């Protein structure tokens, strides 16, 4: 396919578009608290303690008749939730693209997730299964809403603006997550003076994420607007009201699964992304374990480092978005992968008990974290055939979740073979090197043209 001779005009920055962009940014601000406060900080240790309360005399629990130790329970729940997302998110994308009702779908999925999160306040005593079910529902609502949310990006920004708009949204997300986490930590650390038990404080923190998520989603839904689906004949399921619309969405999903082979360069990008993003997610996931077990740092240092990463990520995402405007998104991502590699080298040599060195690593991680993810999102949006944004972003999301076990597996295997967390953390360099090499060798301009889009001036 040859490149289109004329570049489509940028969307005019009139009042309506500015209004929509504010609504789009606000949903990053709204939903990030779920991942930051619930998934990253509070739920895993709390659900483990609830499961421990339910253990029998042998110290084991029996969900669905399966005997497991309480310490493994949340890991299994997280794995099940990932599998469910892998099955459901592509279908969500197909329905979203055909329905033309993104606002209603975003509101529905966000409401489902936020209400399930709010209901976690009721999980106490030994009701670990209730907590697990609520998390599964909340995580599905979260993932489905993200697919719908991402699909708005091409509507809100032209090829040359997309990096900046995506980076700004991600930056506001980190700022929102950091703001609520800071408030939650004040409550959690001072729960005794407030007359609360530790469990009650955690339940309030979990519920606060649901309230925050739901409240700011109202802002997003009120500012965003629906658009007519691209490439659908009248009555082809665009209204989303007839039973045939859902059936047609499943048929479209199957067709897209086969059609992806027509876009090998889009698949190439997905392969590069799943590698280096798996490295990113694993570093974030194991950093607290590395700090506690290898560096012997106290819990207060680890939690404050997580909070520091969130605030620095706001500035980092904004800065890297501007850098992408000057030198191109791919170059910026590639340089960020070099920085990630340097972080792992530095983590390998950081001294035991050196809290300041750990904080410095947190600052560097925070700076490149948001930009790496935001620019990857905007790059992928250029590789999607017009009108298929939600569907392809469904595959984008599962390329992350479907392989998110690779990094932790390599980390755990390296530790098992070497009995050293230093070697384990250093082994993650593979993901950044392999992903970076694939991204560097991708003919991104040809990939964008091949998807039927016009490349931005700088890549």
N, C-alpha and C positions, 0 to 999 in steps of 0.2 A: 504494500500500500504506500503510495507516495504522500509526502507531507503536504498538507493543505497550504495553498499559496498565501492566504491572508490569515493573519492572527485574529481570532475573535476578540472583540473589544472587552476591556475589563468591565465587570458590573459597575454601573454608576453608583458612587457612594452617596446616594440620596438618603433621606431620613429613614425610609423603609428598610433599606439594606443595613444601615447602621443599627437600627432597632433589632433586626434579626440576628446580626452578629452578637449583639449584647446578650440576646437570649441564648445563643449557641454557647458563648463563653460561660454563661451562668450555669449551664448543665454540667460542665467540667467542675465548676465550683461546688455544685450540689452533690454529684455522685462520688467524688474522690474520697469523701469521709468514710464511705463504706469500706474501701480497700485499706485506707490508712488506719483508722481507729478500730474497725471490727476485725478485719482479716489479719493485719500486720501486728497489732499490739494486744488487743484485749481478749478476743474470742478463744484462741487456741489454749492459753493457760486456764481460762475460766471453764471451758467445756471439759478439759482434762480433769479439773478438780471436781466437777459435777459427776463425771464418770467414775472417779475414784470413790466418791461417796456411795455409788451404787455397786461397787465391787463386792464379790462374795468372799467367803473365808479364804479362798486361794488367791485373792487379789486380782481376779479377772471379772470382766463383764461379758454379757452374752447378747449383743444386738442381733436380732433375727436368728437367734440360736447359734451364732458363731462365737466361739470363745476367743477373746482378744484382751491384751493388757490395756488398762485405761490410757497409758501413755501413747499408744498407737492409734487410738480412736479418731482423733481429729485428722490425722494424716489420711486415714481411710475415707473419712467423710469428704475431705478435700479432693481426693482422687475420684470419688463417685461424682462429685459436683462438676469436676472437669470433664468426665466422660459424658455427662448429660449435656453440657454445653456444646461439646463436639457434635453431638447428635442433633441438637435443637437450633443452634445459631444459624447454620446455612438456611434452614427452613424459614427462620425469622426474616432473614435477608430477602428471600424470594417473595414472601408475602408482603413485605414492606415496599419493595419496588413495584409490585403490581397493584397495590391497594391505593396509592396516592394519599394515604392517611397517616403520614408520619407523626403528626402532632398527637393524634389519638393513640397510636401505638406507643409513642414515647411516654405519654401520660400513663397508659395502662401498665407497661412494664415497670416504670419507676414506682408507681403506686404499689404494685405487687411486691417489689423488692423492699421498699421503705417500710411498708406495713409489717412484713415479716421481720425486718430488723427491729422495728419498734416493739414487736411482740416478744423479742428476746428478753425484755425486762421481766417477763413472767417465768423464765427458766431458772429454777432454783431447786434446792434439795438434791434429789438423785434423778431428775428428769432429763437425762442426757440425750435420750432419743428425740424428745421434743426440740431440744436445742439443735440437734443435727438436722431434723426436718426443716426447721425454720431457716437454717443456714442454706440448705439446698435450694429452697424457694427463693430466698433473698439473692443468692448468687446467680440463679437463673434469670431473675428479673434484672439484675445488674448487667449481666452479659448481653441479654437481648436488647436492653435499652442502649447499650454502647453501640451495637450494630446500627440501630436506627439513628443514633446521634451522629456517628461518623459519616453516614450517608449524606448528610446535609452539606458537608464541606465543599464539594464541587459546585453546589448551588450558590454558595455564599462568597466564593473567591475564584477569580480567574487563575490561569496557570502561573502567572508571575506574582500573585499575591498569596498563594496557598500556603507557602512555608511560614510567612509571617502570621497569618490567621491561625493556622494550626498551632504554632508555637505559643501564641498568646492564649489560646484556649487551654493548652496544657499547663501553662504558667499559672493561670487562675485556679486550675484544679489543684495544683500543689499548694498554693496559698490557702485555698479553702480547707484542704485536708490538714494543713499545719495549724490553722487557726482553731479548728475544733479540737484537734489533738492536744494543743496547748491548754485549752480550757478543761478538757477531760483529765489531763495530768494534774492540774491544780486540784480538781475535785478528788482524784484518786489518792494523791499524796497527802491530802488534808482530810481524809474521810473520818479519821478518829475525832478530830476537833469538831466535825459537823454532826457527830453522833451516828455515823453510819458504819456498818461493818464493811470489810473489804469487798465481800460479795455484792452487797447492795450498791456500793460505789461502781463496781464494774457493770452491773445491770443498768444503772443510770447512764453510764458512758455509752453502752451499746444502744440504748433507747435514744440517746441524743443524736446518734448518727442517723437513725431512722427519721427523726423529726427534721433534722437539717436537710436531709436528702429530699424528703417530701416537700418541705416548705420552699426551697429554692427551685424545685422542679416546676412549681406553679409559675414562677417568673419565666422560666424557659418556655413553657408551653404557651403562655400568653403572648410572647414576643415572636416566636417562630411561626411560619405559615406552611401550609401544604402546597404542593405543586402537582400538576398533572403528570402522570407517569409517562416516560418517554417510550416511544415505539410500540404502544398498544393501540389496537384498533378500538373504536368505540364499542362499549359493552364487553370488552375482553377481560373483565374482572377488575377494572380499574377502581370501581367503587368499593370493592371489598365486601359487598353486602350479600352476594349470592353464594351458595355452597360451592359453585363452580370456581369461584375465585381462589379458594384454598386449594382445591384439586389442581387447578391450573398452576398454582405456585409450586406444588410438588413436581409437576411435570417440567416446569421451567428449571427447577433445581437440578433435576436429572440431566436435562439438556445442557445446563451450564457446566456440570461436572465433566461431561464429555467435551464441551466446547473449550474448556481450559487448555486442552492440548493444542488448540489453534493459537494460543498465546504463550509460546514457550519462554519468552523473555519475562513475562509476568510471573510465571512459575519460577524462573531463575531468581527474580527478586525475592519471592516468597521464601525460597531456599536460603538465600543469604540472610534474610530477616530472621527466620526461625533460628538460625545458628547464633547470630550475635545478640538477638533479643533473649535467647535462652541463657546466654552468658550474663546479660544484664539482670534478668530475673533471679538467677541463681546467686549472684553476688549479693543482691539485696536480701534474698532469703536466708543465706548462711552467714551473713556478716555478724549478726548478734551471737550466733553459736561460735564463730571464730573468735570474737572478742571475749566471750565468756570462758571458753575452754582453752584456747591457746594463749590469749593475752592476759587472762585472769583479771578482767575488768569487772567492776561491780555493775549491778543491774541499773542503777541510776545513770551511769555513764552510757550504757547501751541505749536506754530509752531516750536520753537527751540527744544522743547522736542521731537517732531516727528523726527526732523533731528538727534537728539542725539541717538534715538532708532535705526535708520538706521545704523549709524556708529558702535555702540556697537554690533549690531546684526552680523556684519561681524566677529568680534573677537569671539563672543559667538558661532556662528556656527562652526568655525574652532576648537575652544576648545572642544565643545561637541562632534565633530566628532572624535577627538583624545581620548576623554574619552570613547566613545563607543567602540573603538578598544581595550581598556583595560578591560572594565567591561561588554560590551555588549550594544546593542542599546536599548533593552527594558528596562533594568535597568536605563539607562541614561534618557530615556523618562519619566519613572515613577518618578525619582527624580526631573525632571523638572516640573512635575505636582504638586509635593509637593511645589516647589518654587512658581509656579503660585498661589497656594492656599495662600501661605504666602503673596504674593503681594496684594491679595484682602483683607486680614486681615489688612495689613498695610494701604491700601487705605482707609479702613473704619475709621481708627483712625487718619489719617493725618490731620494736622491743617489747618484751613481756611487761605488762603493767604501765606502759607508756600511754596514758589517756590522751595527752596532747597530740601525739602522733596519730592516734585513732581519730580524733576530731578533725585533724587536717585531711585525713583520707575521706572522712565524711563530707567535708567541704568540696573536695574535688569530685567525688561521686555525685553530690547534689548538683554541681555545676553542669556536668555532662548528661545527667540522667534524663531530665525533661527534654532537652534538645534532641537527644538521640531518638527518643520515642516520638516526639512531635514531628520531626522532620521525616522519620520513616513513614508516619501516617500520611503526610502530605505527598511524599514521593509515590506511595502506593496509589493514592487517589488519582495520579496522572496515568496509571497503567490499567484503569478500569474502563471497559467499553461504556460509552454514555448511556445512562438510564439503568445501569446495573449496579449502582453504587452499594446499596445495602447488601445485596446478594454477595458481591465480591468481598465486602468488608466482613461478612459472615465467615468466609473462608480465611480471611486475614486473621480474624480473632482465633479460629481454631488452629491455624498454623502456629499460633503462640501456645494455646492451651494443650493442643494435641501432642506437643513435643516438650512440654515444660518439665518432664521427668528426666530428660537427658542430662542436663547440668547437675541436678542433685545426685543422679546416679553416678556420674563421673567423680564428683566430689566425694561421695560415700565410698566408692570403690577404691579411689586413691588412698583415702584414709585407712581403709581396711588393709591394703597392701603395704602401706608404709608406716602406719601408726603415727602419722604426722599431719596435723591440720595445715601446716605451712605448705607441704607438698600438695595437699588437697586443694587449697585455695589457688596455688600456682597452676594447677592442671586446667583451670578454667580459661587460661590464656588461649587454649585451642579454639574456643568458640569465637573469640574476637578476631583471631587470625584467619580462621577459615571463612567466617562470614565476611570479613573485610576483603579478602581476596576475591570472593565471588562477586561482591558488590563492585569492586574496582574493575573487574573484567566484563561487567555487564554493559552492553551498548544501550545506555538508558534512553538516548534520544530515539533510536530505532524502536525501542520497546514502547515508548509513548505514542509514536506515530502508528505503530502496528496495532495499538488498541483503539485507534480512531480519534486520537486527541492531538492537540497542538502543543509542542514542548514549550516550556518557559524559556526566556532568553538565557538564563544561566542555570546550569545543572551541576 
